[in-house]
């Protein structure tokens, strides 16, 4: 059972909802993001959603758009976010982590390579906000094969 499925099963058995905080990676900088990520888990987050900064976050509101700009200004890259998750996993192997981002950086990285690297880093799931359902075959088979 995946970390996500396991966590939701635990929550269902306990009869409670999930606390799922959001963190924009690298906002305002990498060190602060890593401290916030660890703090969320220590404070009892059931699952953590990490936003991957992108230059054109059209599906996000103004607050997350500004956070994405700050993250990019601080040097965020997709590989850097995966490395951040891997460092988090060195201390926390139980809190599920979902990345939220856009298709363009994943496509540039290479969908299969991205899914394999994300799984190896300890990512549990993906939200690709601008991927049309009819294009899901670009990513879904690789994500499934990697266990995402």
Sine and cosine of phi, psi and omega as CSV:
sin_phi,cos_phi,sin_psi,cos_psi,sin_omega,cos_omega
0.00,0.00,0.70,-0.71,0.00,-1.00
-0.93,0.37,0.32,-0.95,0.06,-1.00
-0.86,0.51,-0.62,0.78,-0.01,-1.00
-0.92,0.40,-0.77,0.64,-0.01,-1.00
-0.88,0.47,-0.66,0.75,0.02,-1.00
-0.88,0.47,-0.68,0.74,0.00,-1.00
-0.91,0.42,-0.69,0.73,0.01,-1.00
-0.93,0.37,-0.52,0.86,0.09,-1.00
-0.91,0.41,-0.68,0.73,0.05,-1.00
-0.87,0.49,-0.70,0.72,-0.01,-1.00
-0.90,0.43,-0.66,0.75,0.02,-1.00
-0.89,0.45,-0.68,0.73,0.00,-1.00
-0.90,0.44,-0.55,0.84,0.01,-1.00
-1.00,0.09,-0.13,0.99,0.01,-1.00
0.93,0.37,0.57,0.82,0.00,-1.00
-0.72,-0.69,0.32,-0.95,0.04,-1.00
-0.99,0.15,0.06,-1.00,-0.05,-1.00
-0.98,-0.22,0.62,-0.79,0.17,-0.99
-0.99,-0.11,0.93,-0.37,-0.07,-1.00
-0.82,-0.58,1.00,0.02,0.03,-1.00
-0.98,0.22,0.32,-0.95,-0.02,-1.00
-0.89,-0.46,0.66,-0.75,0.05,-1.00
-0.75,-0.66,0.80,-0.60,0.13,-0.99
-1.00,0.07,0.90,-0.43,-0.05,-1.00
-0.85,0.53,0.62,-0.78,0.07,-1.00
0.94,0.35,0.22,0.98,0.03,-1.00
-0.95,-0.30,0.91,-0.42,0.08,1.00
-1.00,0.07,-0.25,0.97,0.02,-1.00
-0.36,-0.93,0.15,-0.99,-0.07,-1.00
-0.89,0.45,-0.74,0.67,-0.05,-1.00
-0.87,0.50,-0.68,0.73,0.02,-1.00
-0.91,0.41,-0.66,0.75,0.03,-1.00
-0.87,0.50,-0.69,0.73,0.01,-1.00
-0.90,0.43,-0.63,0.77,0.03,-1.00
-0.91,0.41,-0.67,0.75,0.03,-1.00
-0.91,0.42,-0.69,0.73,0.01,-1.00
-0.85,0.53,-0.75,0.66,0.03,-1.00
-0.89,0.46,-0.66,0.75,0.00,-1.00
-0.90,0.44,-0.61,0.79,0.05,-1.00
-0.87,0.50,-0.72,0.70,0.00,-1.00
-0.91,0.42,-0.71,0.71,0.00,-1.00
-0.89,0.45,-0.51,0.86,-0.02,-1.00
-0.99,0.13,-0.04,1.00,0.10,-1.00
0.96,-0.27,0.28,0.96,0.07,-1.00
-0.84,0.54,0.70,-0.71,0.02,-1.00
-0.99,0.15,-0.51,0.86,0.01,-1.00
-0.40,-0.92,0.56,-0.83,-0.01,-1.00
-0.86,-0.52,0.75,-0.66,0.07,-1.00
-0.97,-0.22,0.82,-0.57,0.00,-1.00
-0.93,-0.36,0.84,-0.54,0.06,-1.00
-0.99,0.13,0.73,-0.68,0.06,-1.00
-1.00,-0.07,0.89,-0.45,-0.03,-1.00
-0.83,0.55,0.66,-0.75,-0.01,-1.00
-0.62,-0.79,0.56,-0.83,-0.10,-0.99
-0.94,0.34,-0.36,0.93,-0.03,-1.00
-0.72,-0.69,0.92,0.38,-0.08,-1.00
-0.98,0.19,0.92,0.39,-0.14,-0.99
-0.90,0.43,-0.41,0.91,-0.03,-1.00
-1.00,0.06,-0.07,1.00,-0.04,-1.00
-0.97,-0.23,0.38,-0.93,0.06,-1.00
-0.98,0.17,0.03,-1.00,-0.09,-1.00
-0.87,0.49,-0.56,0.83,-0.03,-1.00
-0.91,0.41,-0.74,0.68,0.00,-1.00
-0.95,0.32,-0.54,0.84,0.08,-1.00
-0.87,0.49,-0.69,0.72,0.03,-1.00
-0.91,0.41,-0.65,0.76,0.03,-1.00
-0.89,0.46,-0.63,0.78,0.03,-1.00
-0.90,0.44,-0.67,0.74,0.03,-1.00
-0.89,0.46,-0.67,0.74,0.03,-1.00
-0.91,0.42,-0.65,0.76,0.03,-1.00
-0.88,0.47,-0.69,0.72,0.04,-1.00
-0.90,0.44,-0.65,0.76,0.03,-1.00
-0.89,0.45,-0.47,0.88,0.02,-1.00
-0.99,0.10,-0.02,1.00,0.08,-1.00
0.98,-0.20,0.27,0.96,-0.03,-1.00
-0.88,0.47,0.68,-0.74,0.17,-0.99
-0.69,-0.73,0.28,-0.96,0.04,-1.00
-0.88,0.47,-0.69,0.72,0.04,-1.00
-0.89,0.46,-0.61,0.79,0.03,-1.00
-0.91,0.42,-0.62,0.78,0.05,-1.00
-0.91,0.41,-0.66,0.75,0.05,-1.00
-0.89,0.46,-0.64,0.77,0.04,-1.00
-0.90,0.43,-0.60,0.80,0.05,-1.00
-0.88,0.48,-0.69,0.72,0.03,-1.00
-0.90,0.44,-0.67,0.75,0.00,-1.00
-0.87,0.49,-0.66,0.75,0.05,-1.00
-0.91,0.41,-0.62,0.78,0.07,-1.00
-0.87,0.49,-0.68,0.73,-0.03,-1.00
-0.90,0.43,-0.39,0.92,0.05,-1.00
-0.90,0.44,-0.38,0.93,-0.03,-1.00
-0.90,-0.43,-0.30,0.96,-0.05,-1.00
-0.63,-0.78,0.95,-0.31,-0.01,-1.00
-0.97,-0.23,0.07,1.00,-0.10,-0.99
-0.92,-0.39,-0.50,0.86,-0.05,-1.00
-0.97,0.25,0.87,-0.50,0.03,-1.00
-0.90,0.43,0.60,-0.80,0.01,-1.00
-0.81,-0.58,0.77,-0.63,0.06,-1.00
-0.87,-0.49,0.74,-0.67,0.10,-0.99
-1.00,-0.04,0.69,-0.72,0.09,-1.00
-0.89,-0.45,0.81,-0.58,0.00,-1.00
-0.27,-0.96,-0.32,-0.95,-0.10,-0.99
-0.89,-0.46,0.40,-0.92,-0.11,-0.99
-0.92,0.38,-0.62,0.79,-0.11,-0.99
-0.81,0.58,-0.77,0.64,0.02,-1.00
-0.89,0.45,-0.58,0.82,0.03,-1.00
-0.92,0.39,-0.68,0.73,0.01,-1.00
-0.90,0.44,-0.66,0.75,0.03,-1.00
-0.91,0.42,-0.61,0.79,0.01,-1.00
-0.94,0.35,-0.54,0.84,-0.10,-1.00
0.96,-0.27,0.93,-0.37,-0.11,-0.99
-0.83,0.56,-0.70,0.72,-0.02,-1.00
-0.93,0.38,-0.74,0.68,0.03,-1.00
-0.87,0.49,-0.68,0.73,0.02,-1.00
-0.86,0.51,-0.76,0.65,-0.03,-1.00
-0.88,0.47,-0.67,0.74,0.03,-1.00
-0.91,0.42,-0.70,0.71,0.01,-1.00
-0.92,0.39,-0.62,0.79,0.03,-1.00
-0.89,0.45,-0.72,0.70,0.02,-1.00
-0.89,0.45,-0.67,0.74,0.01,-1.00
-0.89,0.45,-0.53,0.85,0.02,-1.00
-0.96,0.27,-0.34,0.94,-0.02,-1.00
0.95,-0.30,0.23,0.97,0.09,-1.00
-0.95,0.32,0.63,-0.78,-0.03,-1.00
-0.97,-0.25,-0.43,0.90,-0.04,-1.00
-0.33,-0.94,0.20,-0.98,-0.06,-1.00
-0.74,-0.68,0.60,-0.80,0.21,-0.98
-0.83,-0.56,0.92,-0.39,0.02,-1.00
-0.94,-0.35,0.99,-0.15,-0.25,-0.97
-0.94,0.35,-0.39,0.92,-0.05,-1.00
-0.94,-0.33,0.28,0.96,0.01,-1.00
-1.00,0.02,0.91,-0.41,0.07,-1.00
-0.92,0.40,0.55,-0.83,-0.02,-1.00
-0.81,0.58,-0.60,0.80,-0.04,-1.00
-0.94,0.33,-0.17,0.98,0.06,-1.00
-0.96,-0.29,0.15,0.99,-0.06,-1.00
-0.86,0.52,-0.45,0.89,-0.01,-1.00
-0.90,0.43,-0.26,0.97,0.07,-1.00
-0.93,0.38,-0.50,0.86,-0.12,-0.99
-0.83,-0.55,-0.63,0.78,-0.15,-0.99
-0.82,0.58,-0.71,0.70,-0.01,-1.00
-0.89,0.46,-0.62,0.79,0.01,-1.00
-0.94,0.34,-0.64,0.77,0.03,-1.00
-0.90,0.44,-0.70,0.71,0.01,-1.00
-0.89,0.45,-0.69,0.73,-0.01,-1.00
-0.89,0.45,-0.53,0.85,0.00,-1.00
-1.00,0.06,-0.10,0.99,0.00,-1.00
1.00,0.10,0.36,0.93,0.01,-1.00
-1.00,-0.07,0.00,0.00,0.00,0.00
